Amino acid sequence: MTFHRARSEEQREIRRRAILDTAAAMLDEMPVADVSLNELSRRVGLAKSNVLRYFDSREGVLLELMNSVVQDWLAELAVDLASGVDAGLPLEVRAEQLSAVLARSLAGNRVLCDLVGAQGGVLERNVTVEVVMRHKRVALARLTATADLLRRHLPELGAAGETFCFQVMVLAGALAPYSSPPPGVRAAYEAEPALAVLHLELQESLQLAITTMLLGAVPRG
């Protein structure tokens, strides 16, 4: 792909979209840690200095991409919850159903888990205050939307919804690397199978943790 200089807002938006789409394609092939600005520039067909005209850093690209990934995930989650949670069942059963849907949805979106896991420690460290503020505003809106979605199926969650959703996302980001260990760790597990107890199955681990948190967050009595 070769670009000429963008001379209008429409052309600039096309350029920004191409950069984000290229970064998304890279994340289908590799973890966040392996996405470099040099490779992103090469794949999108721009000099690195030109990519930096649109985003202030590699981290800035990935933060903006994360916002759209979460938006797409929410749309899919809404459909999954509608078919996976029975409103007529008791609280504990609905909580189990919601936890199962949420765990399956997150475990099936490794790009989202990888981005969330890198957010606090990596992606927010090489960006301007303006970029962070813009990202946090969108993140808060997405968090509220997620909590509202869960409350449709579990209204008992109430005001604890936002805190619960934030903790679930952080948990998914933290657990994901343990379910996809690097080659050296996999080799260690194969050489000494007793160590493989530390190799977590993401969906199963998430479901157990989400159920525990959810029942703790819902006021009863």
Residue, then its C-alpha position, 0 to 999 in steps of 0.5 A: m500500500t502506497f500513500h500520497r500526502a493527505r490534503s483533506e480531512e477525509q484523506r487524513e481520516i482514511r490514513r488514520r483508519a488504514i493505520l488502525d486496520t493494519a495494527a489490528a491485523m498485526l494483533d491477529e498474528m502477534p501479541v501487543a509486545d511484538v507490535s513495533l512502530n517500524e513494522l507497522s509503518r512498513r506494513v501500512g506503507l508510510a515512513k515512521s515519521n508520517v505515522l507519527r503525524y497521526f498518532d503520537s506513538r505506537e502506544g497511541v495507536l494501540l490505545e485508540l484501537m483498543n477503544s474500537v475493539v471494546q465497542d465491537w466486543l460489547a455488540e457481540l456480548a449483548v447478543d450472547l447475553a440475550s440468548g444465554v441468560d434466562a430472566g425468569l430464573p433465580l439470582e444464583v442461576r442467572a449469575e452462573q449463566l452470566s458468568a459463563v457467557l462473559a467468560r466465554s466471550l472474553a476468552g474468545n477475544r484474545v486481542l482484547c485481553d492482550l490490550v487490556g493486560a498491556q494497558g496500565g503497564v505499557l500502553e499508557r506510558n508513552v503517550t501525551v496527557e491529551v491522548v490519555m484523557r481522550h482514551k479515559r473518557v472513551a473507556l469510562a463510557r464503555l465501562t458504563a455501557t458494559a455495566d448497563l448491559l449486565r444490569r439488564h440481565l442481573p439488575e441486582l448488581g445495581a451500583a456495583g456494576e461499574t466496579f465489577c466490570f472494571q475488575v473483570m476486565v483487569l482480571a481477563g487481561a492478567l489471566a490471559p498470558y498464563s493460558s498462552p505461555p511462551p515456548g520456553v514455559r511450554a517446554a518446561y511443562e512438558a519436561e516436568p508435568a507437575l508444573a503444568v498446574l500453573h497452565l490455566e485454561l482461560q475460559e474456565s479460570l475466568q468463569l470461576a473468578i467472575t462467578t465468585m466476584l459477581l456473587g460477592a458484588v450482588p447485595r442479597g437478603 
